Amino acid sequence: MKTQCMSDKKDRQTILVVDDVSENIDILGAVLRPEYKVKVALSGERALKIAAGNPKARHDPAGYHDA
């Protein structure tokens, strides 16, 4: 029997991961993706744009990309 994740995909909260070291993003993404939608930014400036609701911000379902 399959156990369901804590949250259905459509009900997941979004987390913004900000770091200029891609290895850190990889690690955090691997830990967080099973339970959260993950957006990433490689700079503080980009993170602020994403947090402000920039429509070009992308959800990152598999790997990391500067959203």
ZAKESE-81075 format. One record per atom (N, C-alpha, C): x, y, z; residue number from 1; atom name. Coordinates in steps of 0.2 Angstrom, whole numbers, plus 5000, padded with zeros to 4 digits. Example, Ala and Ser with C-alpha at 12.3 -4.5 7.8 and 13.67 -1.06 7.14 Angstrom:
# residues 2
R   px   py   pz pos site
R 5066 4972 5039   1    N
R 5062 4978 5039   1   CA
R 5066 4984 5039   1    C
R 5064 4989 5035   2    N
R 5068 4995 5036   2   CA
R 5064 5000 5039   2    C
END
This chain:
# residues 67
R   px   py   pz pos site
R 5004 4994 5000   1    N
R 5000 5000 5000   1   CA
R 5004 5006 5000   1    C
R 5003 5011 4996   2    N
R 5007 5017 4995   2   CA
R 5005 5022 5001   2    C
R 5009 5025 5004   3    N
R 5008 5030 5009   3   CA
R 5008 5037 5005   3    C
R 5004 5041 5007   4    N
R 5003 5047 5004   4   CA
R 5008 5052 5008   4    C
R 5011 5057 5004   5    N
R 5015 5062 5007   5   CA
R 5011 5066 5011   5    C
R 5014 5070 5016   6    N
R 5011 5074 5021   6   CA
R 5006 5078 5017   6    C
R 5007 5081 5011   7    N
R 5003 5086 5008   7   CA
R 5002 5083 5000   7    C
R 4996 5084 4998   8    N
R 4995 5082 4991   8   CA
R 4999 5088 4987   8    C
R 5001 5086 4981   9    N
R 5005 5091 4977   9   CA
R 5001 5098 4976   9    C
R 4995 5098 4975  10    N
R 4991 5104 4974  10   CA
R 4991 5108 4981  10    C
R 4991 5105 4986  11    N
R 4991 5108 4993  11   CA
R 4997 5110 4996  11    C
R 5003 5109 4993  12    N
R 5009 5110 4996  12   CA
R 5011 5117 4996  12    C
R 5014 5119 5002  13    N
R 5017 5126 5003  13   CA
R 5023 5127 4999  13    C
R 5025 5133 4997  14    N
R 5031 5135 4993  14   CA
R 5036 5137 4998  14    C
R 5042 5135 4996  15    N
R 5048 5137 5000  15   CA
R 5053 5140 4995  15    C
R 5056 5146 4997  16    N
R 5061 5149 4993  16   CA
R 5068 5148 4996  16    C
R 5072 5144 4992  17    N
R 5079 5143 4994  17   CA
R 5083 5148 4991  17    C
R 5087 5151 4995  18    N
R 5092 5156 4992  18   CA
R 5099 5154 4994  18    C
R 5103 5153 4990  19    N
R 5110 5152 4991  19   CA
R 5114 5153 4985  19    C
R 5120 5155 4985  20    N
R 5125 5156 4979  20   CA
R 5129 5150 4978  20    C
R 5128 5145 4982  21    N
R 5132 5138 4982  21   CA
R 5127 5133 4979  21    C
R 5128 5131 4973  22    N
R 5123 5126 4970  22   CA
R 5123 5119 4974  22    C
R 5128 5117 4977  23    N
R 5128 5111 4981  23   CA
R 5123 5112 4987  23    C
R 5123 5118 4990  24    N
R 5118 5119 4996  24   CA
R 5111 5118 4993  24    C
R 5110 5121 4988  25    N
R 5103 5121 4985  25   CA
R 5101 5114 4983  25    C
R 5106 5110 4980  26    N
R 5105 5103 4979  26   CA
R 5102 5099 4985  26    C
R 5106 5100 4991  27    N
R 5105 5096 4997  27   CA
R 5098 5099 5000  27    C
R 5097 5105 5000  28    N
R 5090 5107 5003  28   CA
R 5085 5105 4998  28    C
R 5086 5106 4992  29    N
R 5080 5104 4987  29   CA
R 5078 5096 4988  29    C
R 5083 5092 4989  30    N
R 5082 5085 4990  30   CA
R 5078 5084 4996  30    C
R 5080 5087 5001  31    N
R 5076 5086 5008  31   CA
R 5069 5089 5007  31    C
R 5068 5095 5004  32    N
R 5062 5099 5004  32   CA
R 5057 5096 4999  32    C
R 5059 5094 4993  33    N
R 5054 5093 4987  33   CA
R 5049 5088 4989  33    C
R 5050 5083 4993  34    N
R 5045 5078 4994  34   CA
R 5039 5081 4998  34    C
R 5040 5087 5001  35    N
R 5034 5089 5005  35   CA
R 5032 5096 5003  35    C
R 5036 5100 4999  36    N
R 5035 5107 4997  36   CA
R 5037 5108 4990  36    C
R 5033 5113 4987  37    N
R 5035 5116 4981  37   CA
R 5042 5120 4982  37    C
R 5047 5120 4978  38    N
R 5053 5123 4980  38   CA
R 5055 5128 4974  38    C
R 5056 5134 4976  39    N
R 5059 5139 4971  39   CA
R 5065 5141 4974  39    C
R 5070 5142 4969  40    N
R 5077 5144 4971  40   CA
R 5079 5150 4968  40    C
R 5084 5153 4971  41    N
R 5087 5159 4968  41   CA
R 5094 5159 4970  41    C
R 5099 5161 4966  42    N
R 5106 5160 4967  42   CA
R 5109 5167 4969  42    C
R 5104 5172 4971  43    N
R 5106 5178 4973  43   CA
R 5101 5181 4977  43    C
R 5103 5186 4982  44    N
R 5098 5189 4986  44   CA
R 5093 5194 4982  44    C
R 5096 5197 4977  45    N
R 5092 5201 4972  45   CA
R 5087 5197 4969  45    C
R 5089 5192 4966  46    N
R 5084 5187 4963  46   CA
R 5078 5185 4968  46    C
R 5080 5183 4974  47    N
R 5076 5181 4979  47   CA
R 5070 5186 4980  47    C
R 5073 5192 4981  48    N
R 5068 5197 4982  48   CA
R 5063 5198 4977  48    C
R 5065 5198 4970  49    N
R 5060 5198 4965  49   CA
R 5055 5192 4965  49    C
R 5058 5186 4966  50    N
R 5053 5181 4967  50   CA
R 5048 5181 4973  50    C
R 5051 5184 4978  51    N
R 5046 5185 4984  51   CA
R 5041 5190 4983  51    C
R 5043 5195 4979  52    N
R 5038 5200 4977  52   CA
R 5033 5198 4972  52    C
R 5033 5192 4970  53    N
R 5028 5189 4965  53   CA
R 5030 5190 4958  53    C
R 5036 5191 4956  54    N
R 5038 5191 4949  54   CA
R 5035 5186 4945  54    C
R 5031 5187 4940  55    N
R 5027 5182 4937  55   CA
R 5032 5178 4933  55    C
R 5038 5180 4932  56    N
R 5043 5175 4928  56   CA
R 5046 5170 4933  56    C
R 5045 5170 4939  57    N
R 5047 5165 4944  57   CA
R 5045 5159 4942  57    C
R 5049 5154 4942  58    N
R 5047 5147 4940  58   CA
R 5047 5142 4946  58    C
R 5043 5137 4946  59    N
R 5043 5132 4951  59   CA
R 5048 5127 4949  59    C
R 5052 5124 4953  60    N
R 5057 5120 4951  60   CA
R 5056 5113 4953  60    C
R 5053 5109 4949  61    N
R 5050 5102 4951  61   CA
R 5056 5097 4951  61    C
R 5061 5097 4948  62    N
R 5066 5092 4948  62   CA
R 5073 5094 4950  62    C
R 5076 5099 4947  63    N
R 5083 5101 4948  63   CA
R 5082 5108 4951  63    C
R 5088 5112 4951  64    N
R 5088 5119 4953  64   CA
R 5089 5123 4947  64    C
R 5086 5128 4947  65    N
R 5088 5133 4942  65   CA
R 5086 5140 4945  65    C
R 5090 5145 4944  66    N
R 5088 5152 4947  66   CA
R 5081 5154 4944  66    C
R 5077 5154 4948  67    N
R 5070 5155 4946  67   CA
R 5068 5162 4944  67    C
END
